[in-house]
Amino acid sequence: MGWAIAVCFVIGAVCALRLPVLIFALIVVVVIATYFFVGITAGWELVPTLAWSAVIGVALEAGYLFIHGAFYILYVRSAKKERAHQQIHSKYKSE
């Protein structure tokens, strides 16, 4: 199951590049519901199936959040450094 979690993380990371958060959240809900439904119909126990469904959903969301965190570090923080070096010259002497 470790490979499945790693694959879900990578899928979440790839989806972060192109999908809006609402669409991705709906996809995660469908994946969780599908895994749960398949697990119950296959005869697995209720609590472990529910737990693994939640773990898969968390892994998908973690990949999505990881990429957005990386984008924040790359773009927002680098833009702050560039803006800090620029001097704003005002036409008023009191400023």
LUMDORO-38396 format. One record per residue (C-alpha): residue number from 1; chain; x, y, z. Coordinates in steps of 0.1 Angstrom, whole numbers, plus 5000, padded with zeros to 4 digits. Example, Ala and Ser with C-alpha at 12.3 -4.5 7.8 and 13.67 -1.06 7.14 Angstrom:
// residues 2
PT/i/ch/east/north/up
PT/1/A/5123/4955/5078
PT/2/A/5137/4989/5071
//
This chain:
// residues 95
PT/i/ch/east/north/up
PT/1/A/5000/5000/5000
PT/2/A/5030/5023/5003
PT/3/A/5034/5024/4966
PT/4/A/4997/5034/4963
PT/5/A/5003/5063/4987
PT/6/A/5034/5075/4967
PT/7/A/5015/5072/4934
PT/8/A/4986/5092/4949
PT/9/A/5010/5119/4961
PT/10/A/5025/5122/4926
PT/11/A/4991/5123/4910
PT/12/A/4981/5151/4933
PT/13/A/5013/5170/4925
PT/14/A/5007/5166/4887
PT/15/A/4970/5177/4891
PT/16/A/4982/5208/4909
PT/17/A/4998/5220/4878
PT/18/A/4966/5223/4858
PT/19/A/4935/5218/4879
PT/20/A/4917/5244/4899
PT/21/A/4912/5235/4936
PT/22/A/4875/5229/4934
PT/23/A/4877/5205/4905
PT/24/A/4905/5186/4922
PT/25/A/4886/5184/4955
PT/26/A/4856/5169/4936
PT/27/A/4880/5144/4920
PT/28/A/4894/5134/4954
PT/29/A/4859/5129/4968
PT/30/A/4850/5106/4938
PT/31/A/4883/5087/4944
PT/32/A/4875/5082/4981
PT/33/A/4840/5072/4974
PT/34/A/4850/5047/4947
PT/35/A/4877/5031/4968
PT/36/A/4853/5028/4997
PT/37/A/4825/5013/4975
PT/38/A/4849/4988/4959
PT/39/A/4863/4978/4992
PT/40/A/4830/4972/5008
PT/41/A/4817/4952/4978
PT/42/A/4849/4932/4978
PT/43/A/4841/4921/5014
PT/44/A/4867/4941/5033
PT/45/A/4859/4953/5068
PT/46/A/4843/4987/5072
PT/47/A/4868/5005/5094
PT/48/A/4900/4996/5075
PT/49/A/4884/5005/5042
PT/50/A/4872/5038/5055
PT/51/A/4907/5045/5070
PT/52/A/4925/5036/5037
PT/53/A/4901/5057/5018
PT/54/A/4910/5087/5040
PT/55/A/4947/5080/5037
PT/56/A/4945/5079/4999
PT/57/A/4926/5112/4999
PT/58/A/4951/5128/5023
PT/59/A/4980/5116/5000
PT/60/A/4963/5132/4969
PT/61/A/4958/5165/4988
PT/62/A/4993/5164/5002
PT/63/A/5008/5162/4967
PT/64/A/4985/5191/4956
PT/65/A/4996/5213/4985
PT/66/A/5032/5204/4981
PT/67/A/5033/5218/4946
PT/68/A/5014/5250/4956
PT/69/A/5039/5254/4985
PT/70/A/5068/5251/4960
PT/71/A/5051/5277/4937
PT/72/A/5048/5300/4967
PT/73/A/5085/5297/4976
PT/74/A/5096/5301/4939
PT/75/A/5074/5330/4928
PT/76/A/5061/5350/4958
PT/77/A/5093/5350/4978
PT/78/A/5115/5357/4948
PT/79/A/5091/5386/4938
PT/80/A/5094/5400/4974
PT/81/A/5132/5400/4970
PT/82/A/5130/5419/4937
PT/83/A/5106/5445/4951
PT/84/A/5127/5450/4982
PT/85/A/5156/5462/4960
PT/86/A/5135/5487/4940
PT/87/A/5133/5522/4954
PT/88/A/5101/5541/4950
PT/89/A/5108/5577/4942
PT/90/A/5080/5601/4952
PT/91/A/5075/5635/4937
PT/92/A/5068/5649/4972
PT/93/A/5096/5656/4996
PT/94/A/5077/5647/5028
PT/95/A/5074/5611/5018
//
